[in-house]
Amino acid sequence: MHGRLSLRFERPQNGSSADLRFLVQEPPWRVVRAFPTEAGASLAHLNNISGGILGGDRLELQIEVSAGVAAQITSTGATRIYRSRPGQEGAVCSTTISLCENSLLEFLPDALIPYAGSRFEQRTCIDLAAGATLFWWEVVAPGRTAAGEMFRYRGLRLRSEICAQGLPIAIERFQLEPGQRSLDSPARLAKDRYLITFFICRVGPSAADWRGLEQELAQIAARLTRSREVRWAASTLVRHGIIVRGLSRESRWAWPGLYEFWSAAKWRLLGQPAVLPRKVY
């Protein structure tokens, strides 16, 4: 399928939670509506009505958060990447996010699960204006572990670029091909199975502020790290942000850890509690 979804979160005149405008909505994407949160943000649930991403799919997602608006986006379940038929091109999903002045986006999807025989490329480009804040995490699973599909996908490529006021602050490129290069190598995942990435960005705080937050998150990482279970680390970006990275043997260690990092960072940067999105199935 060739599907596009373009969303814009806008501030209504009455000052309540943001209005959600659907600029383009094509299958398999589906967003029903936005829900107001207790914190005054607008929560939207991304749904793929086909149940997952199929071989050959070309999907585009565009999100704009207007000035002064707070938005939270989650998925209705894990992103399942189904196998590609022999000779078929892999699936591609391109995401473009624009955060206007003093806006906030919490992009909190469920895990990405590449099935056996799948090929998938994810391209994400995010731009933050002055005063904008981003919390974005990604959890990559090894496959359908319950079905015995551990690293049996053909290829997974993730390409991400985050810019602040037009200048890049984080560029990440990696490709996993379990059939060609063993992921058990110490230079790759070793004995771990889940790859966890969390970007925390805000345009405005000083370098000293980011170093202070890095130290706080590093202490959380040291406390949460458990030998042969999960490892965490946090490091400042070149400017305007921090990346938290995790490697875990099981998914159950990923989500509580992400919530702790998110809670600490949001309180320090915004003075607000982190509230998990209400799920709609």
Beta strands, then each sheet from edge to edge (+ up, - down):
strand 1: 2-10
strand 2: 19-25
strand 3: 29-30
strand 4: 34-36
strand 5: 42-48
strand 6: 58-65
strand 7: 70-75
strand 8: 79-81
strand 9: 91-99
strand 10: 104-108
strand 11: 112-114
strand 12: 119-128
strand 13: 133-140
strand 14: 155-164
strand 15: 167-176
strand 16: 194-202
strand 17: 230-236
strand 18: 241-248
sheet 1: 2+ 1- 6- 9- 12- 14- 15+
sheet 2: 3+ 5- 4+
sheet 3: 3+ 5- 7- 10- 13- 16+ 18- 17+
sheet 4: 8+ 11+
end
